[in-house]
């Protein structure tokens, strides 16, 4: 579904943000890009919808080179969710969710129906919330709306950049669980950026572990924990025994589900 | 003071005439100044126009700091040299438009430049074209700051329009100048107080307009 082939990003000042990244994400898979700040994970994600231009290699979406697709068309066909601050404050919840459908020229009735349907999906009563402004919502509610907006025009692919990053831990866990349930239903192909190893192990079908712009290991959470390919991977997940234990718990719980 | 009040009581038609003239000049100037200032302010925020922006804002700065009397004189010279009427309505309106530019331009420019980059990126990530980002994201978010600039400019224009009487454009500057020349304190007070009241009234009206055009989600509750 999404294939990165030798993807490289070098900025004009010579900084190499991403180096020769190659990996493939299958249809309906939940792929997490994991790494410390500045490792190039967000840059990699933003090259998929061309918010950042690629300087080497290719990215294929359903076999089509994304450089050959009109950038606005490309972006309208890929859902994009960021931290809760990303909602447009001057638009209502409904208008935010309808952003992409409006750009795509959907008729009004269909847009409204879609917005209501998506609010239901993320567990918010459409009647109560559709006319509210982001400033009237809690952080968790805003984040739910952010997810609903990303799903606006029912795109096959979702890009999510630390979408639950700015939320308190309790709400965060709840949102993660809810989103995994939603994913069971909608089966989108997801690229999810995070620096939180717990979140990565919990959410991802597969994890791309990155370091200094390079892919270190691309594998299932279980393999990253039990079969690390090198010392870096081993230390990343297992430097602290308590953390390792907790991660293994999460991993086991996932497999038993 | 009392004499000024007596004058108003005895010659209400004169005061009404001056006020109407004043409103007419300022209204025309304000409408043109707002359209011009906002359009130019938006234009200079475009990509690769930083140099043009610097120059435009610098010129607006100079225009603003030029004494109004000098500006009127200067305009008379230019207009007569290209064969247009050098006194009256036209030069007055042009001068007022020029004075109104700086607050409008600077606020429009700053407001749009300071829209949160995350908002702009969110718009682009949804697949908005540059134009759609401008009209759906940047401008609505910039409205409060642009409106503050407009209100500034409007009060300024109403005040400076009093000087336009000197070049025969009429308005509430007429009694002020007449009073100055004939040592008639009552006339000076009639003109001066009327200009102030007019400015306050229009500003109050603009605060209503501001409420009305500010996107609901941006209002502080």
Interface residues (C-beta under 8 A of the other chain):
Chain A: X49 X51 X72 X73 X74 X75 X76 X77 X80 X82 X85 X86 X88 X89 X90 X91 X92 X99 X100 X103 X133 X134 X135 X149
Chain B: X116 X118 X119 X121 X122 X123 X124 X125 X126 X127 X128 X129 X132 X136 X137 X140 X141 X215 X216 X217 X218 X221
